Amino acid sequence: MELILGDPAALDAVLQHSCRVRVADAVPSAGYPIGAEILADLSEPAELDRLRRAMAVDSVPGAVCACAGDVRFEFLDEDGRHLTTVVFHHGVTLRWDGWDGDAVLADGRSLLHWLEEHGAPGPLRQFEEDERQRQQAGRQEAEWLSAMPAALEDLSGRMLALSRTGGDPSPDLLGELRDRLRQAIPEPVSRALTLFEWCGAGSGRCSGFPVHEIVPDLLLKDMPIVEIIAGLQDPRAEARHYAGAVRHLVGWRTRAKQKRDLDAIPAPLKARLLQEAQASGDQDKQARATRWLTPTPSCK
């Protein structure tokens, strides 16, 4: 039988000759140093047909996942000889040596549910958790974009791209953002409030956040601490502004003279910021705020 490289139907043509499948983790666990634990070993024709249908492929775009995969399917022929091996990746793709890249499944959930029914629920649980995290990240990104100053909206693509490349904002981009913001909001206190709200949006985390969320932090870093304090003491300051200020002030090296700047914040304002951090429920932020904002006992 002649196989066409990249043909989505090529795998199914091979699997039609399979009479048995052994399912195992793609990577052996610590308890199975020689070979992976067999999760399922089936030879019922009806189940093999269901598995083939669940492995229906939509396309073979040519991309290759960098990881080893989640589950390995070893197919055997009627004489018990190895026919072929297929590896399942992230509930979405299959890897097979008959293709020049990973194939995208027509319905990855169908294969995930097949595995769950046959004693391997892990891939479905992981897929659902990954999906939950993707949806959460999408909501956070939308919130961050909504809080972005209107004068910077047409540069949002360049900022979001930072999370794909993992790089820091270029000096040119930061300079353009800074200049536009000053032109749009020339009064420092109003500018500080705008940046506080933007900095507090998105994930809200002080570490492990999407790279693009560092932008308002860097713009706040340029503002003198007296302007930061004035913004927080302004009657317009609300919880969302304090949340952004906390994230900025207690983050990792977010200011060139962080200790000096935080020492300049009046004690009542520090107490208000610490209260906001404790209300966040973020243990990392709470610990950072306790370290930086708790008053130091005076010597008697």
Secondary structure, DSSP 8 states (H G I E B T S, - for coil): ----TT-TTHHHHHHTT--EEEEEESS--TT-SSS--EEEEE--HHHHHHHHHHT-EEE------SS--SEEEEEE-TTS-EEEEEEEETTTEEE-TTSSS-EEES-HHHHHHHHHHTT--HHHHHHHHHHHHHHHHHHHHHHHHHHS-GGGGGGHHHHHHHHHH-----HHHHHHHHHHHHHH--SHHHHHHHHHHHHHSTT--SSS--GGGHHHHHHHHTS-HHHHHHHHHSTT--HHHHHHHHHHHTSTT-STTHHHHHHTS-HHHHHHHHHHHHHT--HHHHHHHHHHHS------
